[in-house]
Amino acid sequence: MSYLLMTWPPGQPAVEADALHAAFNGQDGWSLVLERFCLRVYVRGAAAPSVSLLPKGGVLIGQMFDRAATEAGAVAPYDLHRLGDEDGVAVARRVIDEAWGRYVLVLPVRERRPVVLREPLGALDALIWGRGDAWCVSDDVPPGLAPDDLAIDEARLADLIAEPDLASANLPLTGVTAVMPGTVVDEAGEVRRLWAPARFARTPKVDAWTAAERIPLVSRACIAALASGRGPILCEISGGLDSAIVATSLRAEGVKLGAAINFHWPQAEADERPYARAVAKTVRARLEVIASHVAPVAPDAFDEAIVARPSFNAIDPVYDGVLAQRLAQGRETALFTGQGGDAVFYQMPAPQLSLDLLARGPRRRGLMALSRRTNRSVWSLLRMGARAPVRATFPYGARHAVRPPRHPWLQDLQGVGAAKRIQIEALVANQAVFGASRRGAVAQLIHPLLSQPLVELCLSVPAAVLGGGEQDRAFVRAAFRAQLPQLVLDRQSKGDLSVFFAKGVARSLPGLRPRLLEGRLAARGLIDVAALSEIMHPEAMIWRDGSAEILCLAVLESWVRAWEARGA
């Protein structure tokens, strides 16, 4: 997905903007789709977002829906005429409260840089930089349009090495302002945070009866809105609860599926075909089953998905490549997934749930159910839940590296219960699904369970309600029981791919080992080469699985090489 907006102040010749337009338009698939006074917008690729001119000036990139209609179970676009002539930040606050969607909103300001709002969950990226008398807003920094002071920010890159989840908040490039989800950058360049999960998790007050009614209603409305106005849709049915909810909701809302797709792996614990087939039968969709396999990761496997913001969304290159090829060959323009449901619906069997159960009840029954689900005694759960969690970071950063900052969503959690903090941490981790990938370059990737109204609703439900029970997400399963196949309702387990990934990384070590130990991260002194060398042996990985750390470092190594080649 690619867009680029260019604006410049009135009253003077657009020398820089015209020069950039002459060199840029029509190159590498870019095309001009909107031109107005002191404004041009370009898009590229089959997955490009829609572009709409605002009645009072400014541009909407993407889709925006009416919040009140969604909460009533209906689908309606947001009326852009409601955006008046107020200050840009005031308009942004109104949009956060009254609308939702997959969007970036750009509001013009005379003589100064534009005001840019990125929607709270971050489905579309937004970067801002200046070039001469022009300002650019885009989800990437195209060649030839980079700011003069573009460079790799080693401090922020070191933070990502230690904590990859910071990728959604920090951009390791200088000269570019990255707009974080739920924030607005005003005309002076000041970043203002308008949305954070803690606001809704701090005092969860939606009771179980209300949640059981509203979660299915809001879920289906969000899914229907994101599916509206589209052509054929490819729906990923993993066999898990979340993708089953998305697929059956699409069917319930009358959306026609082009096809459904399922990936299965050779390990028994990763083969979810029976559940996927049950869902496909329920929604009357043709299910395409693709057999994946353990394969080594090529050293340059992540070179094709390099954009300004490092992305961990293509960390399984086999899956990413096969799905990209399937989408390129098919008629579907969008892929719907159940990504994010584990966080939103509280899949995590965290010991911290015991404290919520103790405070809210039903105490004895709830604690015993959690005890059986986690195979721990009640007293062990209570003891672990009361203990302050240890903040883990990836261990292979340089020995002298400063401890990275917390993600902004995790910095102000005063008054948020321990179990709700776990849910917010899971939402932070799920930001990765909006990163760049090969499949996202050929079709729009839609993750409707990460929609603002649904996320806010589930954050407002006590963790003991969402996560209690002996079965994985028993509350949500019961809430959706009318539309889910019985096989999915009765399921007690969740697919596990950890062994599959570990074997794939172990086979990749002959190529990945020299690339990392002798690569650009090492040359810049950003990784602990000795510590990484110890783990990058198949024998060592038997005792400590470092697959995730190694793959994340491989992504960042490709990113550094690509931006160094561009002169950053």
Secondary structure, 3 states (H helix, E strand, C coil): CEEEEEECCCCCCCHHHHHHHHHHCCCCCEEEEEEECCEEEEEECCCCCCEEECCCCCEEEEEEEEHHHHHCCCCCECCHHHCCCCCHHHHHHHHHHHEEEEEEEEECCCCCCCEEEECCCCCCCCEEEEECCEEEEECCCCCCCCCCCCEECHHHHHHHHHCHHHHHCCCCEECCEECCCCEEECCCCCEEECCCCHHHHCCCCCCHHHHHHHHHHHHHHHHHHHHCCCCCEEEECCCCHHHHHHHHHHHHCCCCEEEEEEEECCCHHHCCHHHHHHHHHHHCCCEEEEECCCCCCCCCCCHHHCCCCCCCCCCCHHHHHHHHHHHHHCCCCEEECCCCHHHHCCCCCCCCHHHHHHHHCCHHHHHHHHHHHHCCCHHHHHHHHHCCCCCCCCCCECCCCCCCCCCHHHCCCCCCCHHHHHHHHHHHHHHHHHCCCHHHHHCEEECHHHCHHHHHHHHCCCHHHHHCCCCCCHHHHHHCCCCCCHHHHCCCCCCCCHHHHHHHHHHHHHHHHHHHHCCHHHHCCCECHHHHHHHCCHHHHHHCCCHHHHHHHHHHHHHHHHHHHCCC
